[in-house]
Structures are given as structure tokens and as C-alpha cells.
Amino acid sequence: MNLIIPSGGFCAIADKTRNLSDIKHILESRQADTLYFESDHILLATFKQNPDQGFWSDGIHAVVYDMDLTNEKQLSDLVKKGQGSAHINKGQLIWLLYQIYGERFVDRLRGSFAFALWDGMTKTLYVITDPYGLKPVVYREHSNTLYAGSRIKHLLWADPSLKTINPDAIFHYLFFQAICSPLTIYKNIKKLEPGKGLHKTTRETRVFTHYDIRYNPDPAISEQDWKALIRDEIKKAVNVYVLLSPHDRTGCFLSGGTDSSSIAGFYSQLSGKPARTFSIGFDDPRYNELDYARIAARRFNTEYHEYCVTPRDVMDLIEQLPRIYDEPFGNASVIPAFYCAGHAARNGIDIMLGGDGGDEIFGGNERYVTNLMFQKYLELPELIRRKLIEPMLSFMPDQGLFHKAKRYIRRANIQNPERFYSYNLLSEVNPALIFQDDFIHAVNFNSFLDIAKTHYQNAAPANDTDRLLYLDMKFTITDNDIRKVTQMVEAAGLRVRYPLLDRDLVDFSATVPPGLKVKWKKNRYIFKQAMKGFLPDEIITKSKHGMGLPVTPWFKQDKGMKALLYETLFTGTPNLSRYIKREFIRTMKSSFEKDESTYYGDNLWVFLILEMWLNQ
């Protein structure tokens, strides 16, 4: 296993209270191949680990960046009109655009980007991340000092005193398998939310928004025309990356789902050469999707590669996860993502194309369909619901179909966005049964939902379905899926691009009526209609799966994984018992051993990863 701990990116520090040369020496000891700019209590550093990362300065001004622009050539041609024909690196490009357009220059950027720009004349520092947080930024702002960087580890290198754990972040992690922006695991470090920037002067630091998704459905376009438009826009987005990526060094993730198959298909069609595709399988047929990946590969005549992940692979990687992610991250799909990227690396690939984003822009998650079912119940007259259905059910036994009906009505009566997350284990169990008393007093159990409610309101006046898509763009995409894939691809020594998160495609999707995205018992309705005849029917009609991991069966059947689980969580006093009652861990163990479903095993993975992170 060739594993690289991702540490590239940049750091920007504005601090009059410390000797920046001392910080510079600390950073040098932590990361080789580092470039610096130091002036006026400002320190900018680049930690170069791949071609996206770099540095520019003219001695007065400076830019450090982690950036993969899809329109770099067009922008370079624009600014070079007054610069002659000299080569312009990405940092200088950012500076020249800033000089021409001021703060609004960011709106001209396309692709993934994060950077810090120091204007030495006005003594102003900007730190900015792209519309969907594809290139992340974390920061610490206090008493007119600012520490910002690409990774949590960059800030901890500069100031180890920031290592105070945030109880709310622990709850976020257990609730969502990830810690949602703007929180990080540390109380004094925040994530810069997607589409936002920091603007620091000598007097203040403010957060500003340079981009947000605005839903503006166009009801005048017919369903037939939408089908043609959607296919054309997806094809156009993929073509951006066909033109940008060298064919022989570019690979496509191919899960056998609609998104990855669409990208592989259009890539082959547009490049005139077979896409190089990489797929992951498992011995367990309940998780193995290779048959669908093979169907897509045959349809589009791709250069097809596959790899089967084993429990041994999990054991080889799992202890490295805390170092790779800097904070607890409980999405078990990190394992197949790493081994798929690693298989691509062994076959000469430098850049992967990921299919993430399609569900969130075209309505592919089953929860959107479920939400419509809840809405249908709420459309019944209140008299029938409150005076007839619910009183009758209260007298019925809490088992079988009656149990399901009661659960359905309970969730239907919860307002969104709380309802959207009410499937969660922590939503169904009294916190007093799960958490230690000290933790209960320290944590704000509403913190996650407070953030979700803010996003839900910010999406107004959008339809309820579009508001849920908006929530998933903020949480599921930025804080979960992109973190999962990008970090694992980087750990395999590659880079990744996301055609379905092309800004023009996302903005286009916001004009598609939500009633065409999600219909009664039909997710992704108009997308599937649009892709008929292009994608194989088997892929369009198959149920959604993704790159899941057989966590529960492997915990039960594989000796190594079972031993890891039992020794880490069920033996002695684990570190997470600072937060979670031992009685609850024992209850989870008992339920896991008796239950045939994957529910408890999947939740135990989340606890296991937290314990391993706390142990580091």
C-alpha cells in the first residue's frame, strides 16, 4: 500500500503578538518544499504536494494557493493583454484579476480553488474558498489575529494551543458521520463555508459571501425540452474536463451508478478514445456492484479496471485514517475510495474524475422521495389526521405495520429540516441514555439543527425539495462526500476533479423545476428521462447503492476486523467513554450481535473511528 498523508496547501497568518520567524521555522521543520512571504506581521506559506499548490510574490504583494481552475487559459489570455506574452502562474493570475476587478474578481473563477492574497499597499488579506468547498479552508480569528490554512494540521503546526476539543463537534460527528461547517473538531478552529471568503484589514476581519446557489425554476420549458437541455448541459460539463485532462493520465471512477456511468460515457464519446475506468467490488453480493460497472464499461467500450476490497485492506488502512483526515470522519466509503484511486495510480493515472454531486443537483437521494411521502400525509385535512388517524393508531400495538405507521406519522409531523435528519440513531434515543452527564451539560444538542435551519431559510423562497437539495450541497457534498473522495485520492498520490460540480451545471440545475427532479416514488425523474438511450437501461432502473463497505458482515465474520472492534470498543475503558456511557456501548454491542440488519454495525464503525482518532 503506497500511502501519502495529505499535507499540501497553504497557510496565511496575520499576528502582531508573535515572532513570525519562529512560526516559519516550525513550519519548515514540519513540511519540506515550502515557500514563504513575510512582511508587516504577515506570513504566507505554501506547502507544495501537487501541481495545484503554489506561490507568487513581487516582494510587496503575495498569493498562496491550492487551485485547479477550469478557465485558467481564458483568464490568462484576458490579463496578458497588458502583460506581453510572458508566462503567468496561477498566483500572479489571481493578483492581476484582483487589480482589474477588485473583490468581485472571484466571480470570474471556475473550477476548484482556495487561496490567500495579501495586498501590501492597502494592508488587506483575503482568504477565499470556491463555491462548493472543493478546496477547503479552515481558520482561527481572535483579537484581530487571523490564522488560516488548507488543513487543520497547518494551523496546529503554527499554534498547538488550538487543540481544545469542541463538544458540539463530537455530537455533529456522531449525528452525521462528519463534522459540519463551520465547526471543526477543535473549539477555536472553524471551517470557512463554501462560497465564502475572509477579508482582513488592520482593524477587523469579516466573512463575506461571493457565491451561493439560487433556485429559480423555469416553468415555461416543456418536459421534452428539459430532457434535451439536461443531457446537453451534462455533456458540456464533462467536455470541460476532457479538454483540461490529458487522456492517458486521466481515469474515471465507475461505480455502475448513473453519475459515474454518465461521466465515463461522455468522456469516451467526446475524447474519441475509450475512457480509462476504475471500479471497486466486494465478495459480498449485497455490496458488489461490479456487474453494473461492467455493463457501463461494455456500453461505452472503456478501458476497464476493477479491484476487490478485502477485510485485510481495511486493516491495512484504518489506523491511518486519523492522520489523513485531521478530525474524526466516519464515512466507511473512504476505504473503497482509497483502493480504487490506488489501483488507478498503479495503472499510470494522475487525475481521477469523480461522479459526486449528481444526486444533490438532480434529486437522486431516496430521502427526497420519502419527504414527498411525508408531505402527502400533511396534505390530508388536519381534522382527519388529528382526530381520526392518529387517535386510532395510538390504540394499536407497537409492532409490525402499526409500528411502521406510527413511525411514519411521527416523522411526518416534524417540520423540515429537522424531519430530514430524523432517521438518525441520535434522533431516536434519549440523549441521557447515550451520553455522560458532563458531556450533556457541555454540548448544545441543537447546534447541528440550528445550522441546518439557517441553510434551509437561506434557500428561501425555494420549494421544499430544492431546500433539501441545498442542505445536501452544504453538508453531504462539502463536508462529507468531497472530503471523503478528495482526501483518499490525495492519499493515493493523485488529484481529483468533479464534472457534475461544474458551477455552470449546478446553476443550470437550479432552474429545473423541483417537481421534475423528484416525483412520487421516483427520484431523479427528469435526469433518468434525459439519459434514456444513452445509459444502459439496467443502470437507469437499478436501485441506488454507491461505494458502500460491508462493515457489518466483516465485523461479524472476519477475525481481524472483529478483534479490532472488540478490543478497541468493548475491552477496558475506551477514550470515548469520556462522552458516551459504557452502558450504551454495551447495549450497542448486544444489539449488533443479535440483529441481522446492518444498522448497528454501521453505527459501531462511527464509534470505532472516533475512538481511534481519540487514541492518536
C-alpha positions as CSV (number, residue, x, y, z in Angstrom):
1,M,0.0,0.0,0.0
2,N,1.6,3.3,-1.2
3,L,0.1,5.8,1.2
4,I,0.7,9.6,1.4
5,I,-0.5,11.6,4.3
6,P,-2.1,14.7,2.6
7,S,-0.4,17.9,3.8
8,G,-0.2,20.2,0.8
9,G,-1.9,23.5,0.6
10,F,-1.2,26.9,2.2
11,C,-1.2,28.8,5.4
12,A,-1.8,32.6,6.0
13,I,-1.0,34.2,9.3
14,A,-1.7,37.8,10.5
15,D,-0.4,38.2,14.1
16,K,1.3,41.1,15.7
17,T,1.7,39.3,19.0
18,R,4.2,36.6,17.9
19,N,7.6,36.4,16.2
20,L,6.6,35.1,12.7
21,S,10.1,33.9,12.1
22,D,9.7,31.4,14.9
23,I,6.5,30.1,13.3
24,K,8.3,30.0,9.9
25,H,11.0,27.7,11.4
26,I,8.3,25.5,12.9
27,L,6.6,25.1,9.6
28,E,9.9,24.4,7.9
29,S,10.5,21.5,10.3
30,R,7.1,20.1,9.5
31,Q,6.9,20.3,5.7
32,A,9.6,20.1,3.0
33,D,9.3,22.1,-0.2
34,T,7.8,25.2,1.4
35,L,7.8,28.8,0.0
36,Y,7.2,31.8,2.2
37,F,6.3,35.5,2.1
38,E,6.8,37.6,5.3
39,S,6.0,41.3,5.8
40,D,4.1,43.6,8.1
41,H,3.3,40.9,10.6
42,I,2.0,38.7,7.8
43,L,3.3,35.3,6.9
44,L,2.1,33.4,3.9
45,A,3.4,29.8,3.2
46,T,2.8,27.2,0.5
47,F,3.2,23.5,1.2
48,K,3.6,22.1,-2.2
49,Q,2.5,18.4,-2.6
50,N,0.9,18.6,-6.1
51,P,0.7,20.9,-9.1
52,D,-2.4,22.7,-7.7
53,Q,-0.4,24.3,-5.0
54,G,1.9,27.2,-5.4
55,F,3.2,30.7,-4.6
56,W,3.6,34.1,-6.2
57,S,5.1,37.4,-4.9
58,D,6.5,40.6,-6.3
59,G,8.1,41.5,-2.9
60,I,5.2,43.7,-1.8
61,H,2.1,41.6,-2.6
62,A,1.8,37.8,-2.4
63,V,-0.6,35.0,-3.3
64,V,-0.5,31.4,-1.9
65,Y,-3.0,28.9,-3.4
66,D,-4.4,25.5,-3.9
67,M,-6.2,25.8,-7.2
68,D,-7.4,23.9,-10.2
69,L,-9.1,26.4,-12.5
70,T,-11.1,25.1,-15.5
71,N,-10.9,28.5,-17.2
72,E,-7.3,29.4,-16.4
73,K,-6.3,29.7,-20.1
74,Q,-9.2,32.1,-20.8
75,L,-8.4,34.2,-17.8
76,S,-4.7,34.3,-18.6
77,D,-5.4,35.4,-22.1
78,L,-7.5,38.2,-20.7
79,V,-5.0,39.6,-18.3
80,K,-1.9,39.0,-20.5
81,K,-3.2,41.7,-22.9
82,G,-1.4,44.2,-20.8
83,Q,1.4,41.9,-19.7
84,G,3.0,40.9,-23.0
85,S,3.4,37.2,-23.7
86,A,5.2,36.2,-20.5
87,H,4.0,33.1,-18.6
88,I,1.7,33.8,-15.7
89,N,1.5,31.4,-12.8
90,K,-1.8,30.9,-11.0
91,G,-0.9,33.2,-8.1
92,Q,0.0,36.1,-10.4
93,L,-3.2,35.5,-12.4
94,I,-5.2,35.9,-9.2
95,W,-3.3,39.1,-8.4
96,L,-3.8,40.6,-11.8
97,L,-7.5,39.7,-11.8
98,Y,-7.8,41.4,-8.3
99,Q,-6.1,44.5,-9.7
100,I,-8.5,44.7,-12.6
101,Y,-11.8,43.7,-11.0
102,G,-11.3,44.3,-7.3
103,E,-13.0,41.9,-4.8
104,R,-15.6,40.9,-7.4
105,F,-12.8,39.1,-9.5
106,V,-13.7,35.9,-7.6
107,D,-16.9,35.6,-9.6
108,R,-14.8,35.0,-12.8
109,L,-13.1,31.9,-11.4
110,R,-14.3,28.5,-12.4
111,G,-13.2,25.1,-11.0
112,S,-11.8,24.4,-7.6
113,F,-9.8,27.0,-5.7
114,A,-8.7,28.3,-2.3
115,F,-6.1,31.0,-1.8
116,A,-4.8,33.8,0.4
117,L,-4.0,37.1,-1.2
118,W,-2.0,39.8,0.5
119,D,-2.3,43.4,-0.8
120,G,0.8,45.1,0.6
121,M,-0.4,48.6,-0.4
122,T,-3.7,48.5,1.4
123,K,-2.6,46.1,4.1
124,T,-5.5,43.8,3.3
125,L,-5.6,40.0,3.4
126,Y,-8.2,37.9,1.6
127,V,-8.7,34.2,2.1
128,I,-11.2,32.6,-0.2
129,T,-12.7,29.1,-0.9
130,D,-14.6,28.0,-4.0
131,P,-18.5,27.8,-4.3
132,Y,-18.7,24.1,-3.1
133,G,-15.7,23.9,-0.8
134,L,-13.8,21.6,-3.2
135,K,-10.6,23.2,-1.9
136,P,-11.2,23.7,1.8
137,V,-10.1,26.5,4.2
138,V,-10.0,26.4,8.0
139,Y,-9.3,29.4,10.2
140,R,-8.9,30.9,13.6
141,E,-9.9,34.6,14.2
142,H,-9.3,36.2,17.5
143,S,-8.4,39.7,18.8
144,N,-7.5,40.9,15.3
145,T,-5.3,38.0,14.6
146,L,-6.0,35.5,11.8
147,Y,-4.7,32.0,11.2
148,A,-6.0,30.4,8.0
149,G,-4.9,27.4,6.0
150,S,-5.9,24.5,3.8
151,R,-5.8,21.9,6.6
152,I,-6.3,21.8,10.4
153,K,-2.8,20.4,10.8
154,H,-1.4,23.6,9.2
155,L,-3.0,25.7,12.0
156,L,-1.9,23.3,14.7
157,W,1.7,23.4,13.4
158,A,1.6,27.2,13.8
159,D,-0.2,27.2,17.2
160,P,-0.6,23.9,19.1
161,S,-2.6,25.7,21.8
162,L,-5.6,25.5,19.5
163,K,-6.1,21.8,20.3
164,T,-9.1,22.1,22.5
165,I,-11.9,19.7,21.5
166,N,-15.3,21.1,20.8
167,P,-18.1,19.0,22.4
168,D,-20.6,20.2,19.8
169,A,-18.3,18.8,17.1
170,I,-18.3,15.4,18.8
171,F,-22.1,15.4,18.6
172,H,-22.0,16.6,15.0
173,Y,-19.7,13.7,14.2
174,L,-21.9,11.1,15.9
175,F,-25.0,12.6,14.3
176,F,-23.7,12.9,10.7
177,Q,-20.5,10.8,10.5
178,A,-18.7,14.1,9.8
179,I,-18.3,17.5,11.4
180,C,-20.3,20.1,9.5
181,S,-19.2,23.5,8.6
182,P,-18.4,25.9,10.2
183,L,-17.3,23.6,13.0
184,T,-14.2,21.6,13.3
185,I,-13.2,19.1,16.0
186,Y,-11.4,22.0,17.7
187,K,-13.3,24.7,19.5
188,N,-11.1,27.5,18.3
189,I,-10.8,26.5,14.6
190,K,-13.6,26.9,12.1
191,K,-14.2,25.8,8.5
192,L,-14.8,28.5,6.0
193,E,-18.1,27.7,4.5
194,P,-18.4,27.1,0.7
195,G,-18.7,30.2,-1.4
196,K,-17.3,32.4,1.3
197,G,-14.2,34.5,2.0
198,L,-12.3,36.2,4.8
199,H,-11.4,39.9,4.4
200,K,-8.9,41.2,7.0
201,T,-7.8,44.8,7.4
202,T,-5.7,46.3,10.2
203,R,-9.0,47.0,12.1
204,E,-11.2,44.0,11.6
205,T,-11.8,40.6,10.0
206,R,-15.2,39.9,8.3
207,V,-16.6,36.9,6.5
208,F,-18.3,37.6,3.1
209,T,-20.2,35.6,0.6
210,H,-19.0,35.6,-3.0
211,Y,-21.4,32.8,-4.3
212,D,-24.5,30.9,-3.3
213,I,-26.9,28.7,-5.2
214,R,-30.1,30.4,-6.1
215,Y,-33.1,28.3,-7.1
216,N,-35.1,29.9,-9.9
217,P,-37.1,27.2,-11.7
218,D,-38.3,28.0,-15.2
219,P,-41.9,26.7,-15.6
220,A,-42.1,27.8,-19.3
221,I,-39.9,24.9,-20.6
222,S,-41.6,21.7,-21.6
223,E,-40.5,18.3,-20.1
224,Q,-39.3,17.2,-23.5
225,D,-37.1,20.3,-23.8
226,W,-35.7,19.8,-20.3
227,K,-34.6,16.3,-21.3
228,A,-32.6,17.6,-24.2
229,L,-31.2,20.5,-22.1
230,I,-30.1,18.3,-19.2
231,R,-28.2,15.9,-21.4
232,D,-26.5,18.8,-23.3
233,E,-25.5,20.6,-20.1
234,I,-24.0,17.4,-18.6
235,K,-22.2,16.7,-21.8
236,K,-20.9,20.3,-21.8
237,A,-19.7,20.0,-18.2
238,V,-17.8,16.7,-18.9
239,N,-16.3,18.3,-22.0
240,V,-14.6,21.0,-19.9
241,Y,-12.7,18.2,-18.2
242,V,-12.0,16.3,-21.4
243,L,-10.2,19.4,-22.7
244,L,-8.4,20.0,-19.4
245,S,-7.2,16.5,-18.6
246,P,-4.6,14.5,-20.6
247,H,-6.3,11.4,-21.7
248,D,-3.6,8.9,-21.0
249,R,-3.2,10.2,-17.4
250,T,-6.9,10.6,-16.6
251,G,-9.2,7.9,-15.0
252,C,-12.9,7.8,-14.2
253,F,-14.4,6.3,-11.0
254,L,-17.0,3.9,-12.3
255,S,-19.4,2.5,-9.6
256,G,-22.0,1.4,-12.1
257,G,-24.4,4.2,-11.0
258,T,-25.9,6.9,-13.2
259,D,-23.4,9.6,-12.4
260,S,-20.1,7.8,-12.9
261,S,-21.5,6.0,-15.9
262,S,-22.6,9.3,-17.5
263,I,-19.2,10.8,-17.0
264,A,-17.4,7.7,-18.4
265,G,-19.8,7.6,-21.3
266,F,-19.5,11.2,-22.3
267,Y,-15.7,11.2,-21.7
268,S,-15.3,8.3,-24.2
269,Q,-17.7,10.0,-26.7
270,L,-16.1,13.4,-26.5
271,S,-12.5,12.4,-26.4
272,G,-12.9,9.8,-29.2
273,K,-10.9,7.4,-27.1
274,P,-12.0,4.8,-24.5
275,A,-12.2,6.3,-21.0
276,R,-10.0,4.6,-18.5
277,T,-12.4,3.5,-15.8
278,F,-11.8,2.0,-12.3
279,S,-14.3,0.1,-10.3
280,I,-14.4,-1.5,-6.8
281,G,-16.1,-4.7,-5.8
282,F,-16.6,-7.0,-2.8
283,D,-17.0,-10.7,-2.2
284,D,-20.4,-10.0,-0.5
285,P,-23.0,-9.8,-3.4
286,R,-25.2,-7.4,-1.3
287,Y,-22.5,-4.8,-1.7
288,N,-20.9,-5.8,-5.0
289,E,-21.9,-3.6,-8.0
290,L,-19.3,-4.8,-10.4
291,D,-21.9,-6.3,-12.7
292,Y,-23.3,-2.8,-13.3
293,A,-19.9,-1.3,-13.8
294,R,-19.1,-3.9,-16.4
295,I,-22.4,-3.1,-18.2
296,A,-21.4,0.5,-18.4
297,A,-17.9,-0.4,-19.5
298,R,-19.2,-2.6,-22.3
299,R,-21.7,0.1,-23.4
300,F,-19.0,2.8,-23.7
301,N,-16.1,0.5,-24.6
302,T,-14.0,1.8,-21.7
303,E,-10.6,0.6,-20.7
304,Y,-11.9,-1.2,-17.7
305,H,-10.1,-2.0,-14.4
306,E,-11.5,-3.4,-11.3
307,Y,-10.3,-4.2,-7.8
308,C,-11.9,-6.2,-5.0
309,V,-11.5,-4.8,-1.5
310,T,-10.9,-7.3,1.3
311,P,-11.0,-7.1,5.1
312,R,-7.2,-7.2,5.0
313,D,-7.3,-4.0,3.0
314,V,-9.4,-2.3,5.7
315,M,-7.0,-3.4,8.4
316,D,-4.1,-2.0,6.4
317,L,-5.7,1.4,6.1
318,I,-7.9,2.0,9.1
319,E,-5.3,3.1,11.6
320,Q,-4.0,5.8,9.1
321,L,-7.4,7.5,8.8
322,P,-7.0,9.8,11.8
323,R,-3.7,11.2,10.3
324,I,-5.3,11.6,6.8
325,Y,-8.4,13.4,8.0
326,D,-7.2,15.6,10.9
327,E,-10.5,15.2,12.6
328,P,-13.0,12.2,13.1
329,F,-14.6,11.2,9.8
330,G,-16.9,8.2,9.9
331,N,-17.9,7.6,6.2
332,A,-16.8,3.9,5.7
333,S,-16.7,4.5,1.9
334,V,-13.2,6.1,2.4
335,I,-11.9,2.5,2.2
336,P,-13.1,1.7,-1.4
337,A,-12.3,5.2,-2.5
338,F,-8.7,4.8,-1.5
339,Y,-8.2,1.4,-3.1
340,C,-9.9,2.5,-6.3
341,A,-7.6,5.5,-6.5
342,G,-4.6,3.4,-5.6
343,H,-5.4,0.9,-8.4
344,A,-5.6,3.8,-10.8
345,A,-2.3,5.1,-9.6
346,R,-0.7,1.7,-10.3
347,N,-2.0,2.0,-13.8
348,G,-0.4,5.3,-14.6
349,I,-3.2,7.7,-13.7
350,D,-2.6,11.2,-12.3
351,I,-6.1,12.7,-12.3
352,M,-9.4,11.0,-11.4
353,L,-12.9,12.2,-12.4
354,G,-15.5,11.7,-9.6
355,G,-19.2,11.5,-10.1
356,D,-20.1,13.3,-6.8
357,G,-22.8,15.9,-7.0
358,G,-25.4,14.4,-9.3
359,D,-27.7,13.3,-6.5
360,E,-27.7,16.7,-5.0
361,I,-28.4,18.7,-8.1
362,F,-30.9,16.3,-9.8
363,G,-32.7,14.8,-6.8
364,G,-31.1,11.3,-6.6
365,N,-31.3,10.6,-2.9
366,E,-34.2,8.4,-1.6
367,R,-34.7,10.8,1.3
368,Y,-36.2,13.4,-1.2
369,V,-38.8,10.8,-2.3
370,T,-39.5,10.0,1.3
371,N,-40.0,13.6,2.1
372,L,-42.7,13.8,-0.6
373,M,-44.5,10.9,1.1
374,F,-44.5,12.8,4.4
375,Q,-45.8,15.9,2.6
376,K,-48.7,13.9,1.1
377,Y,-49.8,12.9,4.6
378,L,-49.6,16.6,5.8
379,E,-51.9,17.5,2.8
380,L,-54.7,15.5,4.4
381,P,-57.2,17.7,6.3
382,E,-56.0,18.3,9.8
383,L,-59.3,17.1,11.2
384,I,-58.8,13.6,9.6
385,R,-55.1,13.4,10.8
386,R,-55.5,14.7,14.3
387,K,-59.0,13.4,15.2
388,L,-59.2,10.1,13.3
389,I,-55.9,8.5,12.1
390,E,-53.6,9.4,14.9
391,P,-56.0,8.6,17.8
392,M,-56.9,5.2,16.2
393,L,-53.2,4.3,15.8
394,S,-52.5,5.2,19.4
395,F,-54.6,2.2,20.5
396,M,-52.8,-0.2,18.2
397,P,-49.9,-2.5,19.2
398,D,-46.4,-1.1,18.6
399,Q,-45.3,-3.8,16.2
400,G,-45.4,-4.8,12.6
401,L,-47.3,-2.5,10.2
402,F,-48.7,-0.5,13.1
403,H,-45.2,0.3,14.3
404,K,-44.2,1.4,10.8
405,A,-47.3,3.6,10.5
406,K,-46.7,5.2,13.9
407,R,-43.0,5.9,13.0
408,Y,-44.1,7.4,9.6
409,I,-46.6,9.7,11.3
410,R,-44.2,10.8,14.0
411,R,-41.7,11.8,11.3
412,A,-44.3,13.4,9.1
413,N,-45.4,15.7,12.0
414,I,-41.8,17.0,12.4
415,Q,-41.1,20.2,10.4
416,N,-38.2,20.4,8.0
417,P,-35.3,20.5,8.2
418,E,-35.5,18.5,11.5
419,R,-37.6,15.9,9.7
420,F,-34.9,15.4,7.1
421,Y,-32.5,14.2,9.7
422,S,-34.9,12.3,11.9
423,Y,-33.9,8.9,10.6
424,N,-30.7,9.2,12.7
425,L,-29.9,7.0,15.7
426,L,-29.3,10.1,17.9
427,S,-32.8,11.4,16.9
428,E,-34.5,8.2,18.2
429,V,-32.7,7.6,21.5
430,N,-32.9,9.8,24.7
431,P,-29.5,11.6,25.0
432,A,-29.5,10.8,28.7
433,L,-29.2,7.1,27.8
434,I,-26.2,7.7,25.4
435,F,-24.1,10.5,26.8
436,Q,-22.2,11.2,30.0
437,D,-23.7,13.8,32.3
438,D,-20.7,16.2,31.9
439,F,-21.0,16.0,28.2
440,I,-24.7,16.7,28.2
441,H,-24.1,19.8,30.2
442,A,-21.3,20.9,27.8
443,V,-22.9,20.3,24.5
444,N,-25.6,22.2,22.5
445,F,-27.7,19.3,21.1
446,N,-29.4,21.8,18.8
447,S,-26.2,23.1,17.2
448,F,-26.4,20.9,14.1
449,L,-30.1,21.6,13.5
450,D,-29.5,25.3,14.1
451,I,-27.0,25.4,11.3
452,A,-29.4,23.3,9.1
453,K,-32.3,25.7,9.8
454,T,-30.1,28.7,8.8
455,H,-29.3,27.0,5.5
456,Y,-32.9,25.9,5.0
457,Q,-34.0,29.5,5.5
458,N,-31.3,30.9,3.2
459,A,-32.6,28.8,0.3
460,A,-36.0,30.6,0.5
461,P,-38.2,31.1,-1.4
462,A,-37.3,27.8,-3.0
463,N,-39.6,24.8,-2.9
464,D,-39.2,22.3,-0.1
465,T,-37.4,19.8,-2.3
466,D,-34.9,22.4,-3.6
467,R,-34.3,23.5,0.0
468,L,-33.3,19.9,0.9
469,L,-31.0,19.7,-2.2
470,Y,-29.5,22.9,-0.9
471,L,-28.9,21.4,2.5
472,D,-27.2,18.4,1.0
473,M,-25.0,20.6,-1.1
474,K,-23.8,22.3,2.1
475,F,-23.5,19.2,4.3
476,T,-23.4,16.0,2.2
477,I,-21.3,17.4,-0.6
478,T,-18.9,19.8,1.1
479,D,-18.5,18.2,4.5
480,N,-18.8,14.5,3.6
481,D,-18.6,13.3,0.0
482,I,-15.9,15.7,-1.2
483,R,-13.9,15.3,2.0
484,K,-14.1,11.5,1.6
485,V,-13.0,11.3,-2.0
486,T,-10.5,14.2,-2.2
487,Q,-8.5,13.1,0.8
488,M,-8.4,9.5,-0.3
489,V,-7.4,10.3,-3.8
490,E,-4.6,12.6,-2.4
491,A,-3.6,9.8,-0.1
492,A,-3.1,7.6,-3.1
493,G,-0.9,10.3,-4.7
494,L,-3.5,11.6,-7.3
495,R,-5.7,14.6,-7.8
496,V,-9.5,14.6,-8.4
497,R,-11.9,16.7,-10.4
498,Y,-15.8,16.7,-10.2
499,P,-17.5,17.4,-13.6
500,L,-21.0,17.3,-12.0
501,L,-20.0,20.1,-9.6
502,D,-19.1,22.4,-12.5
503,R,-20.5,25.8,-11.5
504,D,-22.4,26.4,-14.7
505,L,-24.0,22.9,-14.5
506,V,-25.0,23.5,-10.8
507,D,-26.5,26.9,-11.7
508,F,-28.4,25.3,-14.6
509,S,-29.8,22.6,-12.3
510,A,-31.2,25.2,-10.1
511,T,-33.5,26.3,-12.9
512,V,-35.0,22.8,-13.3
513,P,-38.5,22.6,-11.6
514,P,-38.2,20.5,-8.4
515,G,-41.4,18.6,-9.5
516,L,-39.4,17.2,-12.4
517,K,-36.4,16.3,-10.3
518,V,-38.3,14.3,-7.7
519,K,-41.8,12.7,-8.3
520,W,-43.9,10.4,-6.2
521,K,-41.8,7.3,-5.7
522,K,-39.4,8.5,-8.4
523,N,-36.1,10.1,-7.6
524,R,-34.0,11.7,-10.3
525,Y,-37.0,11.6,-12.6
526,I,-36.1,14.1,-15.4
527,F,-32.4,13.1,-15.3
528,K,-33.3,9.5,-15.9
529,Q,-35.6,10.5,-18.7
530,A,-32.8,12.6,-20.2
531,M,-30.3,9.8,-20.1
532,K,-32.5,7.1,-21.6
533,G,-30.9,5.8,-24.8
534,F,-27.5,6.9,-23.6
535,L,-27.1,5.0,-20.4
536,P,-27.9,1.3,-20.3
537,D,-31.5,0.6,-19.1
538,E,-30.1,-1.7,-16.3
539,I,-28.3,1.3,-14.8
540,I,-31.2,3.7,-15.1
541,T,-33.6,1.3,-13.4
542,K,-31.3,-0.1,-10.7
543,S,-31.7,0.9,-7.1
544,K,-29.1,3.4,-5.7
545,H,-26.1,1.9,-3.9
546,G,-22.8,3.7,-4.3
547,M,-19.4,2.6,-2.9
548,G,-20.6,1.1,0.3
549,L,-18.4,-1.1,2.5
550,P,-19.6,-4.5,4.0
551,V,-18.9,-3.2,7.5
552,T,-21.4,-5.3,9.5
553,P,-20.7,-8.7,7.8
554,W,-17.0,-8.2,8.1
555,F,-17.2,-7.2,11.8
556,K,-19.1,-10.4,12.4
557,Q,-17.2,-12.8,10.1
558,D,-13.6,-11.6,9.7
559,K,-11.4,-12.4,12.7
560,G,-9.2,-9.4,12.2
561,M,-11.9,-6.8,12.0
562,K,-13.9,-8.4,14.8
563,A,-10.9,-8.4,17.0
564,L,-10.2,-4.7,16.2
565,L,-13.8,-3.8,17.0
566,Y,-14.0,-5.8,20.3
567,E,-10.5,-4.8,21.6
568,T,-11.0,-1.1,20.7
569,L,-14.6,-0.5,21.9
570,F,-15.6,-3.4,24.2
571,T,-12.4,-4.0,26.2
572,G,-11.1,-1.8,29.0
573,T,-12.2,1.8,29.2
574,P,-12.1,3.5,25.7
575,N,-11.4,7.2,25.4
576,L,-14.9,7.8,24.0
577,S,-16.3,6.9,27.4
578,R,-15.5,10.5,28.3
579,Y,-18.5,11.3,26.1
580,I,-20.6,8.1,25.8
581,K,-21.8,5.9,28.6
582,R,-20.4,2.4,28.8
583,E,-23.9,1.0,29.3
584,F,-24.8,2.4,25.9
585,I,-21.8,0.9,24.2
586,R,-22.7,-2.5,25.8
587,T,-26.3,-2.1,24.5
588,M,-25.0,-1.4,21.0
589,K,-22.8,-4.5,21.2
590,S,-25.7,-6.7,22.3
591,S,-28.0,-5.3,19.6
592,F,-25.2,-5.8,17.0
593,E,-24.7,-9.4,18.0
594,K,-28.5,-10.2,17.8
595,D,-29.6,-8.1,14.9
596,E,-29.4,-9.3,11.3
597,S,-29.5,-5.8,9.7
598,T,-26.5,-3.6,9.1
599,Y,-27.9,-0.8,11.3
600,Y,-25.8,-1.4,14.5
601,G,-22.7,-2.5,12.7
602,D,-22.7,0.7,10.6
603,N,-23.1,2.8,13.8
604,L,-20.3,0.9,15.5
605,W,-18.0,1.8,12.7
606,V,-18.6,5.5,13.5
607,F,-17.8,4.9,17.2
608,L,-14.7,2.9,16.3
609,I,-13.3,5.7,14.1
610,L,-13.9,8.2,16.8
611,E,-12.1,6.0,19.4
612,M,-9.1,5.5,17.0
613,W,-8.9,9.3,16.5
614,L,-9.0,10.0,20.2
615,N,-6.3,7.4,20.7
616,Q,-3.8,9.0,18.3
